């Protein structure tokens, strides 16, 4: 006959096996980190099982461990990727050289990173050819410079 202490001793090993299977799923689906978070939760639940805590507590430990690991992984991996400016947004803050005079309320041209762009200056200054300007924002297909 199976007794409850015998079942409790096997629960820790079941949580470990579940965690390892979830790690294998993570290897098969790189970049998501969902299965990695669930695996961490299973390992936390295994620790709770080996401490002979109730099944209810083990389940909550699995959920809590998965949530905490998901938040940590999201902050370290996904959060950093979103902070990098790409495409035209990477031009903001860069210096450019005026290649066609920019008059107030009229477009001219600037050269930045080897490419020429239409540019506007919102200030009442005339920017002569050869002047170094800074790109402050982008409106449509025009760079706004100062």
N, C-alpha and C positions, 0 to 999 in steps of 0.2 A: 504494500500500500504506500502511496506517495504522501509524504507528510509536508506541511507548509514550510518547514525550515529547509527541506531539501529543494523545494521550488525556489525559495529565496536565494539559496546559494548558486543556483543556475542562472538566475536573472542577470547577475553581473556579467557572466560570460555571454549571454544573449545580447546584452547591450553592446559589448565589445565587438561581437560579430556584426551586429547591425552597423556600428560605426565604421568597421573596416569595409563592409559592402558599400556604404555611402561614400567612402573615400575612393573606392574603385569607380563608382559612378561619376565622381568629380573628375577623375583622370580622363574619363571618356567624354566629358562635356566641359572642356576648359573655358575659362573666362566668366562663368556664371557665379561661382562661389556659393551657390545655394546648397549643394550637397555637402560642401565642406563645412558650412555652418551647421547643418543637420548632424553631420558626423561628430562635430564638437559637442553638440547637445547630447548625443548618444554616449560619448565618453564621460561626460559629467554625470549622466544617469547611471553609468556603470560604477562610478565612484560611490554614488549614493547607494547602489545595490550592495556593494562590498561593505559599506558601513551599516548594512542591515536596516535601512530605512524602508518605509512602506512603499508599495507600488505606486500609490498616489503621489507620494513625495518624489519618487524617481521620475515619474512622468512630468511633473512640474520642473524638476531639475533639468530634464531634457529640453523642455520648451524654453526655460530661462537661459540655459547654456547656448542654445541655438540662436536666440535673439541677441544675446550679448556678442557672440562671435560674429553674427551677421553685421551688427552695427560697427564693430571694430574693423572687419574686413572692408566694409563699404567705405569707411573713413580713409583707410590707408591705401586702398587700390582704386576705387571708383572716384572718390572725391578729388584725388590728385590729377586724374586725367581731365576732369572738367575744368580745372583751373588754367590749362594751357590754351592760349589763344591760337587759333588756326585760320587758314585761308586769309581773307582780307582783314579779319579782325586782328591778325598779327601785325598789321601795318600801323595800328594806332600806337603812338608814342615814338615811332621811328622818325629819323631825319630824312629829308628829301632835298633835292636840288631843283630849283626853278629852271626850266628849260624854255619856257615861253612866259613872258611877263604876265603877272596876275594883277589886274586892276580891281578896285572896289566894285563889288556886285557883278563882276564879269569873270568868266573862267579863263584859266591859263593851263599850263601843263607843268608837271613836276616829274622827276625821275627818282624812283625809289627801288632799291634792290634790282637794278637793271631794267625795270619796266617803267614806261611812261603812263601817267594817269592824268585825267582832268582834275583840276584843283580850284578851290575857291578860298578866299580869305574874307572872313566876315568883318574884319576890322578895316577902318578907312585908310589902309596903307597900300601903296603900289609896291609890289615885290618884283624887283628886277631879275633878269636872267642871271643865274649863278648864285643867287641868294640861297642860303641853307635855311630851311623851314622845318617845323615840327608838325606831324600829323596828329590832330586832336580828335577827330571822329570821321565817320564816313556817312554820307547821305546819298543814297542811290548808288550811282557809279562815280561819284565825285568825292575826292578827299578834301576835307576841311583842314586848312593849315593856318598856323600863326607864325 
